[in-house]
Amino acid sequence: MNLNIELTRKLYKFFAVADYKSINELFDTDIVWEQMTGFPGGGTYKGTEQIISKVFSSLKNEWSGWKTVVSAMAGDGDFVFVMGHYEGTYNKTGKAMKADFIHRYQFRNSKIIHFKQYTDTLLVANARNVS
């Protein structure tokens, strides 16, 4: 089994229980995290502290039942690709959503150095939209 895929599996287990200490151990100190514009916490961040405060905290505080459900992983050298979907209910509107995603991780020396997210941000925006 590909070591980077195994590390990525651990990462999603840590995400599920908000184990930021263990997540930090998988991240390179200079990790770059690209969250899509239009997604909660959208933007590019460097370092675990920024990622936790700008991305993970907003999801935890603004959504109920937020889940990142993985359906498949594939690895090629230093890259791991993850497919799945997000689901949750936006607290302010009470609207639920489900949106597919692909995540791309890049590794160096068994640490994640780069993350890039691909997802349908319109589905997320619709849940956040008061109409």
Secondary structure as GFF3:
##gff-version 3
##sequence-region A 1 131
A	DSSP	alpha_helix	3	16	.	.	.	ID=ss1
A	DSSP	alpha_helix	20	26	.	.	.	ID=ss2
A	DSSP	beta_strand	27	35	.	.	.	ID=ss3
A	DSSP	beta_strand	43	46	.	.	.	ID=ss4
A	DSSP	alpha_helix	48	51	.	.	.	ID=ss5
A	DSSP	pi_helix	52	56	.	.	.	ID=ss6
A	DSSP	alpha_helix	57	62	.	.	.	ID=ss7
A	DSSP	beta_strand	63	76	.	.	.	ID=ss8
A	DSSP	beta_strand	79	90	.	.	.	ID=ss9
A	DSSP	beta_strand	96	108	.	.	.	ID=ss10
A	DSSP	beta_strand	111	119	.	.	.	ID=ss11
A	DSSP	alpha_helix	121	128	.	.	.	ID=ss12
###
